[in-house]
Amino acid sequence: MLNEPFTDEKAYQQSSPINFASGLKGHLLMCHGMVDQNVNFQDIVRLSQKLIELKKDNWELAVYPVEDHGFVQPSSWTDEYKRIFKLFEETLKKRIQ
């Protein structure tokens, strides 16, 4: 677990996906709860903006308005896994054939 950014800046720099966004090669599916108390929603918005600025087109963001860090709504789980399955079907299945 990370400390606070102001007490462990190096760890936050090394673990922040935004610092590695330019290296994205495969497909990325981000599923994020809007009321997440662990990873703030603004963080996923900033990462999305970075991917836009980098002109990356191999990513998708699914937003879940009532979810926290761990999803609890059956409808959210269903949607998330539907998206994961679709990603597998569109990317991994093609590689196997």
Buried (B, 14 or more C-beta within 10 A) or exposed (E): EEEEEEEEEEEBEEEBBBEEBEEBEEBBBBBBBEEBEEEEBEBBEBBBEBBEEEEBEEBBBBBBEEBBEEBEEEEBEEBBEEBEEEBEEEEEEEEEE
